[in-house]
Amino acid sequence: MSIYKAIIFDLDGTLYDKSGLARRLVMSQFLKGGLWMLKREREVRKELRGRHYESEDAFYEAFFSRFPRPESARRWYFETYMPDMVRILRSHYRVASWVETIVEELRPHASKLVVFSDYGFVREKLQAIGFKLDWADALFDAPALGGLKPCKESFEGVCREIDAQPCECLMVGDREDTDGDGARSVGMAFELVKNASKPDIEKYFDK
């Protein structure tokens, strides 16, 4: 039996090696004249990191209000930037080879596999890298939960939706300041991985 009811995986940099992704996104936006938007998007993410809003709509209203032209920024984000990210993932990235093995190892031990990303388009991004959607028991994105990692309320929201206490969950991610700090803020265990390396899941099971 697993000592955790759910193992929650970050997406980018955890389920696939995202090396070169930032460069490819910059090149894509350079060709489409969206470099300023991309730069501002990254700045706004840092500004809002960890803040909680009452709903997804409230989060995105706060997010896009920090651009000079909020409606143009919203269209760029949902109609250009995120679709470009999905396209780039489909062309250049693949889910880590260990992920299917983890699925096979977790299921007999009664642990749920959950994906929790700081971005939207979770389903589309997973499909783009070849992650089979039936491998996961639940998919979540931070904006839909009201705040970017390490927002405490977003981590609590994941636990609430999967009917688990934070102490019954393990967060696996590639960033201490977002995945790690968010997990620890609610009393959730955290496992750091780098470059989509395989977590040592043997220690997550009772002997």
C-alpha positions in Angstrom: 0.0 0.0 0.0 1.2 3.5 -0.8 1.9 5.8 2.1 0.2 8.5 0.0 -3.4 8.7 -1.2 -2.3 10.9 -4.2 0.9 11.8 -5.9 0.6 15.2 -7.6 2.9 16.0 -10.5 3.8 19.4 -11.8 3.7 19.4 -15.7 6.4 21.5 -17.3 9.9 20.3 -16.4 8.6 17.4 -14.4 6.6 15.2 -16.8 8.9 16.2 -19.7 12.3 17.8 -20.0 11.5 21.4 -21.0 15.1 22.3 -22.1 15.0 24.8 -24.9 11.3 25.6 -24.5 11.8 29.2 -23.5 14.1 29.8 -26.5 11.5 28.3 -28.8 8.7 30.4 -27.4 10.8 33.5 -27.8 11.5 32.7 -31.4 7.9 31.9 -32.1 6.8 35.3 -30.6 9.6 37.1 -32.4 8.3 35.9 -35.7 4.7 37.0 -34.8 5.6 40.3 -33.2 4.7 39.2 -29.7 8.0 39.6 -27.9 6.8 42.5 -25.7 3.7 40.5 -24.8 5.8 37.5 -23.8 8.1 39.6 -21.7 5.1 41.3 -19.9 3.4 37.9 -19.4 6.5 36.7 -17.5 6.6 39.9 -15.4 3.0 39.6 -14.5 3.3 36.0 -13.5 6.0 37.0 -11.0 3.8 39.8 -9.7 0.9 37.5 -9.1 2.8 34.5 -7.9 1.2 33.1 -4.7 -1.7 35.6 -4.6 -5.2 34.2 -4.3 -8.4 35.3 -6.1 -11.9 34.1 -5.6 -12.3 32.5 -9.0 -10.6 31.8 -12.3 -12.4 34.8 -13.8 -11.1 37.0 -11.0 -7.6 35.7 -11.5 -7.5 36.4 -15.2 -9.1 39.8 -14.7 -6.3 40.7 -12.4 -3.7 39.1 -14.7 -4.7 41.0 -17.9 -5.4 44.3 -16.1 -1.7 44.6 -15.8 -1.2 44.9 -19.5 -1.7 48.3 -21.3 -4.4 46.8 -23.5 -6.1 44.0 -21.4 -8.4 42.7 -24.2 -5.6 42.5 -26.7 -3.5 40.7 -24.1 -6.3 38.3 -23.4 -6.7 37.5 -27.1 -2.9 37.1 -27.6 -2.7 34.8 -24.6 -5.5 32.4 -25.4 -5.4 32.6 -29.2 -1.7 32.9 -30.0 0.6 32.2 -27.0 -0.9 29.1 -25.4 -1.7 27.5 -28.8 1.9 28.1 -29.9 3.1 26.5 -26.7 1.0 23.4 -27.4 2.3 23.3 -31.0 5.9 23.6 -29.9 5.4 20.8 -27.4 3.9 18.5 -30.0 6.8 19.1 -32.4 9.7 19.0 -30.0 8.9 17.3 -26.7 7.8 13.9 -25.4 6.6 12.7 -22.0 9.4 11.3 -19.9 9.9 7.6 -20.4 9.4 6.8 -16.7 5.8 8.2 -16.6 4.1 5.1 -17.9 6.1 3.0 -15.4 5.0 5.2 -12.6 1.4 4.7 -13.6 1.8 1.0 -13.5 3.5 1.1 -10.2 1.0 3.4 -8.5 -2.3 1.8 -9.5 -1.8 -1.5 -7.5 -0.9 0.6 -4.4 -4.1 2.6 -4.5 -2.5 6.0 -5.1 -4.1 8.6 -7.4 -2.0 10.2 -10.1 -2.8 13.9 -10.3 -1.4 16.6 -12.6 -1.3 20.2 -11.3 0.1 22.8 -13.6 0.8 26.6 -13.2 -0.7 27.1 -16.7 -4.0 26.4 -18.3 -4.4 24.2 -21.4 -3.3 21.2 -19.3 -5.2 18.6 -21.3 -3.9 20.0 -24.6 -0.3 20.2 -23.4 -0.4 16.6 -22.0 -1.8 15.3 -25.2 0.9 17.2 -27.2 3.7 15.4 -25.4 2.1 12.0 -25.7 0.7 11.7 -22.1 -2.3 9.4 -22.2 -5.1 11.2 -20.4 -6.4 8.0 -18.8 -3.1 7.8 -16.9 -4.2 10.6 -14.6 -7.1 10.5 -12.1 -7.4 14.3 -12.1 -6.0 17.4 -13.9 -5.8 20.9 -12.4 -4.4 24.3 -13.4 -3.6 27.0 -10.9 -5.5 29.8 -12.6 -8.7 27.8 -12.4 -8.1 27.4 -8.6 -7.7 31.1 -8.1 -3.9 31.6 -7.9 -0.5 30.7 -9.3 1.8 28.5 -7.3 2.8 28.7 -4.5 -0.7 30.0 -3.6 -1.8 28.0 -0.5 -5.5 28.1 -1.5 -4.7 26.5 -4.9 -3.0 23.5 -3.2 -5.8 23.2 -0.7 -8.2 23.3 -3.7 -6.5 20.3 -5.3 -6.7 18.3 -2.1 -10.4 19.2 -1.7 -11.2 18.2 -5.2 -9.5 14.8 -4.9 -10.9 14.2 -1.3 -7.6 14.0 0.4 -5.8 15.8 3.2 -2.5 17.5 2.4 -0.6 15.1 4.6 -2.0 12.3 2.4 -0.4 13.8 -0.7 3.0 14.1 -2.2 3.9 16.9 -4.6 6.5 16.1 -7.3 7.9 19.2 -9.1 11.0 20.9 -10.5 10.8 24.1 -8.6 11.4 24.7 -4.9 9.9 28.2 -5.0 6.6 27.3 -6.5 5.9 23.5 -6.2 7.9 23.1 -3.0 6.8 26.2 -1.2 3.2 25.7 -2.1 3.2 22.1 -0.9 4.9 22.9 2.3 2.5 25.8 3.0 -0.3 23.2 3.5 1.7 20.5 5.1 2.2 18.4 2.0 5.3 16.4 1.3 7.5 17.5 -1.6 9.9 15.7 -3.9 12.2 17.8 -6.1 13.1 16.5 -9.5 15.2 18.1 -12.2 15.1 17.8 -16.0 12.1 15.3 -15.7 14.2 12.8 -13.9 12.3 9.8 -12.4 11.3 10.1 -8.7 12.4 7.3 -6.5 8.9 6.0 -5.8 10.0 2.9 -3.9 10.2 5.0 -0.7 6.6 6.1 -1.1 5.4 2.5 -0.5 5.0 0.7 2.8 7.5 -2.2 3.0 
